[in-house]
Every structure is written in C-alpha cells, then in structure tokens.
Amino acid sequence: EIVMTQTPLSSPVTLGQPASISCRSSQGLVHSDGGTYLSWLQQRPGQPPRLLLYKISNRFSGVPDRFSGSGAGTEFTLKISRVEAEDVGVYYCMQATQFPWTFGQGTTVEIK
Amino acid sequence: EVQLVESGGGLVQPGGSLRLSCVASGFTFSDYWMTWVRQAPGKRLEWVANIKHDGSEKFCVDSLKGRFTISRDNAKSSVYLQMNNLRAEDTALYYCARAPYPGVRPYSLFYWGRGTLVGVSS
C-alpha cells in the first residue's frame, strides 16, 4: 500500500497570503501507462470532498486559478496563491496510481 | 448537472447488514466507473471499492473483502454497496463518486455525493 503523508497538518494563514501544502508518497506515483495520478481535494466544514486538481496540476472545472499543483515522483505540492475566506477547510492528496487508492491524513487551512 | 445521491445508511448492531445505494443523474451512468469512499469520524478518507461501467471488473480494499460488495444496475443509474457483518470500525460517512471520463480507467474522482451515514453500535 502506498502511504501518503502531508505536511503541515495545520496551516494558519492570513487572508490574501499564500499557503502551501506538501504531500509525499511512499512510492513513486508514475503508472505503467506513464500517467501520475495524484489529486488534491478540498473538504469545507460540513461538506463532501470536492476535487481541485487531478494528475498533479490539472484544475477541475470551476476551480479558481489561485489553486495550483506541482511535483513529480514522490513529492507533490498544492499552493494557494492568495487565501480567501472560502478556502478554509481540510485538504487531502490522493493517489490513484495503485490499488488500494490512498489519501493523505489531511491538512487544515484556517484563517489567522 | 451531475448529481449523486446516497441513501441507505442508518444505525445497525454489530454483525448486522446494510445496503447503501447511490442514484446518479446528469450523465450517462452506464459509461462511467463508480467508486465508494468512506470517512470515519475524525479520520482521513478511505477508498472502499470501484466498479467498471459494465460491472465486469470490481476492486475492493483488501481489509473489506468478504464483507463488502460493490454492484450496479445501469438501468436504474445506481451503484450499491452491500455491507455484511458490520463492525464498530465501519462507522463512517459513505460517499459515492464518479470517475473522470467515460469508458476509461479511473484516475481521480471528479464528482462526489453528499454521503450517507452508517453507525454500528450495540
């Protein structure tokens, strides 16, 4: 099983300032078909998860461009360029390269 | 608009069974892989199972094999999760989710339902 580890677990951020979340996988996430199936999800309080980014850096429909993803191999990063109040919530990375699919433990973004 | 609506959750005693349902709308259900994911209170998300668009392939997390079974009825645009011999640790919010694009191996979860709550307690 691929273990996904996120840092930090909590990220207090000032409105308008950037935020960054790291995700490390215990194995490389390159699939035999050449794709790297790393996604980022946002879960606002009391809401279901919502897809933000897939295949490392592709923004899902309707996701603001202040969200961006990068990385390769076993190290990945989600960046929020300027945090807004609606960005408060828990962020998860997820790998779908190998079964079982696995998630990070979540990073809570809160406003200072 | 893509919609996924789960139902069937509830409170059940240890050893009991439940069948969760997820009804889909807003897309051609029979073209997409579907997935169940669960989230225990205060815990990270946990992938449970996937099923291919025609039901011919199924994948389930090893720890739940033998107790949980995923199935689908394309005529009813529905995916199901049969859960048997339930344990306290199965207490969670269960979400169904849809694969990115029709006919292809899923590599993410583009759309999620709001979940149905399962509680296992005596």
Interface residues (C-beta under 8 A of the other chain):
Chain A: H31 G35 Y37 S39 L41 P48 P49 R50 L51 Y54 K55 F60 Y92 M94 A96 T97 F99 P100 W101 T102 F103 G104 Q105 G106
Chain B: V37 R44 L45 E46 W47 F59 V61 D62 Y95 P100 P106 Y107 S108 L109 F110 Y111 W112 G113 R114 G115
